[in-house]
Amino acid sequence: MILSHIIAALSAVVRSIQFERDLGISSRDRLRYIKKSLRLGLCYAGFAVPWNPTEAWKAGEAAFLSCAYDVVTDWHGFDEKGRSVFESILIHLSEPQLQELALTLYDKDSQKQLCENGLERGAIALRFILKTMGCEEQRESTWGDLTELGELLQIVDDVFDLEDDAAAGEQNCLITANREMYLLRLIDHLNHQKCQRLFGRAPSVLIIAIQHARKKAQKLISGAR
């Protein structure tokens, strides 16, 4: 897994540097931007088969595109220029089917039409990542329901972003009446054994991140009772 992590991280950083001017990244935000893309690259490496450099490199590209999506949505607030820039980057790096998937997510997100208190974002994002890596069908045959898994991974993201999203008034499934249900869903369905079955026994940043999210979820439940 070490090789996959290195390749994915390198790919994410290379693409981030390549397109930082297009995205209007200021000198003040440059380190934050690079670090975000790097962290996502390290996490997405966990979706790749070990010793498959092609999948790892594409995982890094998917990480950069996820970072670019956050820049034009969360950082720039869904402005029209940001959407146009994001679309041009997609055209440069991805196929028409992927472009359509990402822009559909953008439009639903901007209009606050995502289902399941925003968890649909994770389901679409996971398919986008795996399609970018060229392994969607293979993973679906071994992992099972990608929609369910994508929603679980979005809960992981929402756990980490809870405080920031609450302060900014952003959508987060944990800022709803179903908060405890979502936390229990994460704890029950992404335990250590399930993660190893899905993502392999080799240690990865992805599995470590999920386990940290589960621990925080347990603390949030305990603190609410």
N, C-alpha and C positions, 0 to 999 in steps of 0.2 A: 504493500500500500504506500510505502514511502515514495516510490517512483511516481505513482499516480498523483500523489499530493503535490510533488514538485512540479510535474508537467502541468497540472491544472492551475496551480498558482501562477506559474510563469505565463501561461496563456492568458489568464485573466488580467494580469498586470500589463502585458504587451498590448492587448486590445484597449485597455483603459487609457494608456498613454497615447495610443494611436488616435483615439476619438475624444480626448479631453477638451480640445479646443472646440470641436463641434458642439459638445454639450455645454459649453460656456462655463467650465469649471474655473473658479477664481483661484488665485494663489493661496488665499486663506483656506479654501475648501479642498485643495489638491490632496493633502495627506489623508484627510477623512475619506475622500473619494477612492483613492488607491487602496487604503486599508479595507474599505467595505468590499471592493471587488476581490481583493486578496482573500478575505475571510470567506466570502461566498465560494470562491474557487476551491479552497481547502475543504469546505463542506460538500460541494458537489462532486469532488473526487470520490466520495463515498458511494456514489451511484455507479461508478465505473468498475468494470472487471479489472482486478489486479493484473498488472503486466500487459495492459492494453493501452499503449500510448495514444492511439487515435481517439479512443473514447475519453481519455483523460484530457487531451488537448481540447476536444469539443466541449467537455464539461466546463473547462475554463472559459471558453467563449460564451457558454450559456450563463455562467456566473457574471461575466461582464455585462451581458445583455440585461440580466436581472438588476444589476447595479444601475445601468443606464435608465431602466424603467423607473427605479426609485428616484433617480435624479429628476426626471421630467414630470413625475407625479408628486412625490412627497416634497422634494426640494423646490421645484418650480411651479407647483400648484396647477398642473393640468393646463398650462397655457397652450395656445394654438401653435406657437413657434416650437415649443418642446415636443409636441406630437409630430410635427413635420420633421424635426431633427431625428427623433427616435425612428420614424418610418424610413428615413434615408439610411440610417445605420443598419436597420433590419434588411433593407434591400441589398446592402453591401455584403452582409454576412450570412444571410439565410435565404431559404427557398420560399416561394410564394405561399405555400401552405402554412409555414411557420409565421410569415408576416401577417397573414390573416388571423391566426390564432392570437398573436401578441396584440394586434390592434383591436381585436374584439374585446380582449381583456381590458385594454386601456379605455375603450369607450364605455364599457359596462361599469368599470371602476369610477370613471369621471362622473357618470350619471347616477352613481350610488345604486346600481341595479344588480350587484352581486348577491347571490343567494346564500342561505345558511350563515347569516350575519358576517358575510365576507369570506367564509371558508371556501367558496367557489374559486376564489383567487388562487388558493393553494392547489386545487385540483387542476386548474388550467395551467398553472405554472409548472407543475410536475410533468405534465404531458409535453409542454414546450421544451423543458430541459432534456427529457429523454428523446424527443424527436430530433433535437439539435445534436445529440450524441449519436443518433442513428440506431438506438436500441430500444425504442418504445415497445415494439411487439415482443422482443425477447424478455424484457423485464415484466411485461404484463402476463406472460405465460408462466413466469416463476413467482412473481409477487402477488398476483391476483388483482383485485379491484384497485386500479390506480386512482380513481376518484376518491375512494375512502382514504387511501394512503396520503394523497395530496392534501386532503382536508386535515388529517392528523398533523402533517408537517406544517400546515398553516397555523394550527393551534400552538405548535412549538414556537413559531415565529411570534405569535401574539403574546405568548408568555414572556418572551424576552423583551418585547416592545411595549408591554402593558403601560408602564409609567409614562413613557414618552407619548404614546398614543392618547392616553387619558388627558395629558397636559395640552396636547395639540388639538384635541377633539376629533382625532382620526378614528376610522372604523376599526374595531377590535372585538372579537367574539367574547372576550372576557369582560367587556363593559356592557353586558346585557344581563337579563334576568336568568339566562341559562349558563352563567359563568361556571357554577360548580359542575354541571353536567359535562361541559367541555373539558374541564380540568380532569375529571374522573375518566373521561374518554381517552385522554392522552395517557394517563397513568396505567389504565387497564390494557390499552391496545398497542402501546409502544414500549413494553417492558424490555429488559436487557435480552432475554431469550428471543423475543420476536425480532428485535433489531439485528441480532446475529443471524437469524434465519433469513432475513431479508437482505442484509447488507454485508454478510460474511463475518467470520470470526476475527479477522485481522483488525487490530485497533485502527480507528479512523476518527477524524475530526467530526464527521457527521454523527457517529454513534455517541461520542463524548458530549456533543452539543445537545442531543436528544436527552441523554441522561441528566444533564444539568437542568434542562427544562422540566423534566419530571420531578426533580428535587424541589425546584421552585414552585411547581404546581402543588406538591404536597404541603409545602409551607403556606401557600395561599389558602388552601382548604383548611388547614389547622388554625390559621389566624382568623378565619371567618366563623369558626365554631366556638 
